[in-house]
Amino acid sequence: MPDALPYVLILYYSRHGATRALAEQIAAGVESRSGIAARLRTVPPVSPTCEAVDPEIPAEGAVYASLDDLRHCTALALGSPTRFGNMAAPLKHFIDTTSELWVGGALIDKPATAFTSTSSLHGGQESTLISMLLPLLHHGMVYAGLPYSETELYTTTAGGTPYGASHLAGQRSDKPLDEAERHLAFAQGRRLARLALALEGAR
């Protein structure tokens, strides 16, 4: 059963914590608006071995996502570090299990966005965001990037794109979000929440 309060599902994979930091800032933006909640969820890592060795509940951070988290969301923010200019395999693996939602049209007309982190400035931020956009379009979702009314897009020297929030994490993935990255991620969450409430009334 869906919660009484509509929620934005913030679904991400984060290996070293950089993408998770963006997810938490997007959640803060969502919850800056009344009448809607943020739900943080992650996905388990994947392995080339066939035996499952990871616990069913992660030791820290968000719990693992279920299809029902996705089915009942009012909007979706999808986040991943870049892997050679593409989303990470664990997130792609989860998305590949959503065929039943696609068949039933569960996500049609819901707003969605994406966010990413990279270790280098030109490490594939925009192509990774676009790779996450593709399955969202197949699900019939309405994509919402970051408009240039967020003036930090003109001045950022690290992350931040019109395709979605991003973060330059550094070679060791230990750089914190800078002021512009924090602002843009917060603004992305706030915008997604506003659109979610507006489109919920129209569906």
N, C-alpha and C positions, 0 to 999 in steps of 0.2 A: 504493500500500500504506500502511496506517496505521502510525504509529510504534508500537514496542513499548510505550512509556510513554504512557498516556492523556493527552490534553491538553484544556484549555479554550481554545477559540478566542475571542479578544478582538478583535472586528471593529468597526472604527470609521471615521468620517470626521472629520477635524479640519482646519479651514482656518488657524487662528491658533495652535494648540497647546494650547488649554484642554482640549478633549475628549481629546486625546492624553495629557495629564498625568493625567487620571482613569484612562484605560486602563492606564497604567503602574502606577498605584497598585493597581488591581484585579489586575493581573498579579502584583504583589508579594504580595497576599493569597492568590492561588491557589498560589503557590510556597512559601508558608509551611507548606503541608501536604505531607507526603512522599507519593510514589507518583503524582504528577500534575504536569504541566508547563503553563505558559501559552504560548500562541502568539499573538503580536500580528500583526494584519494590517489593512491599510487598503484603501480603494477609490479609484480615480482620480476626479478631478473630471469633471463632464459639461459640455458646451458646446452652445449652440444651433447652432453650425456643424457641418457634416457631416464635415469633414476631421479625422482624428485627428492631434493635434499634440503630445500629451504622450508622454514616454518610457515604455517598457514597465516600467521599474523606477524608482521615485521616487528623487530625489536624496538624500533623508534620511528617517529614520524607518522604519517598518515597510514591508515589501514588500506588493504588491497581493495580495488574496485570490484564491484559486481555488475552484471548486466542490468540489474534493477536500478543501481545508482544512475546508470546512463538512461535507462528507459524513462524514469520519472523526473529527470532534471528538467528545468525550465530553460537552461542555457548551458553551454559547455565551453570551458577553456582547456585547451590541450597543450601540454608542455613536454619538451624533450631536449636534452643536449643534442648537439649535432654529431652524427656519425658519417663522416665523408660527405657532408652536405645533405644528409637525409636524417629522418627521425631514427631514434635508437630502436633496436630489434625488440626489446621488451614491450614498448608501447605499440609498435606495429603488430606484434603477436596478439595483444589484447584486442586491437581494432579488428583483426582478422577473425575474431570470434563473434562479431556483432551482426552476422548475417540475418539472424532471426529478427533483429530490430529493423534492419533494412527491408526485409520482406513485409513486415507489418507497418512500415512507414512511421515508426515510433518517434523519429527525430525530425520529421519534415516540418519546416518553417520555424524551427527553434534557432535562435542566434548562437553563433559559435565564434571562437577566436583561437589563436595559438601564440605560444611564447617559447623561447629557446635560449640556450647559453652556449658559448663557444670559448675555447682556450685562446684563440687568436682573433684579432679584429676582423680579418677577412676569411674566417674559418667556415663560412657556409651558413651564416645566420638566415639570410633571406631564402635560400633554397631549402633549408630545413623547414622553415615556416610554410613554404609552398607545398612541401611534401606532406605536411599535416593537413593542409587545406583540401587536398584532393579527396580523401575519404569523406570529409565533411560534406563536400558538394554531392558526392554519390548518395549520401544519406538525406539529401534535400535540405540541409541546414542553410541558414542565412549567415554568410561570413561577415564579420565586423572587425576591421583592422583598427589602426590608430590614425585619426585625421590630423592634418597639419595645424589645426587649431590648438593642438598641444605643441607649443612653440619649442619645447625641448628637442623635438625632432630636427629643428634647424641647428641646434647648438651642441648636441651630444657629441662627445669625443670617444664614447665607448659603445654601449648598446642602444637600441632604439630604432625601429623601422616602421614604416606605414603598414607593413604586413602583420605587425604584432610586436609586443615587448621583447627585448632581448638583453643579454648581459655578457660583457666581456669578463670572463672568469680568470683569465691568466693561465700560464702554462701548468701551474700546479692546482688550478681550480680553487684558489684560496682568496681571490680578490672579492671584497664585499661589494654589494650594489652601490653605485655612486648615486648622487642626488638626482641626476637626470633619469637614470634607469629606474630608481624607486618611484619617481613621479609618474613616468610613463606606464609602469606596471599598475600602479594604483589607478591611474586614469583609465586604463584598459578595463580593469575590473569594474570601475564605476560605470563606464559606458555600457558594458555588457549587461550589468544589472538593470540599467535604465531601459535598454532595448528588450530585455527579457520580460520585464513587467508590461511594456507596451504591446509586445507581440503576443503575450499570454492572453491579454484581453481581446485580441483580434482573432485568435484561433478558435 
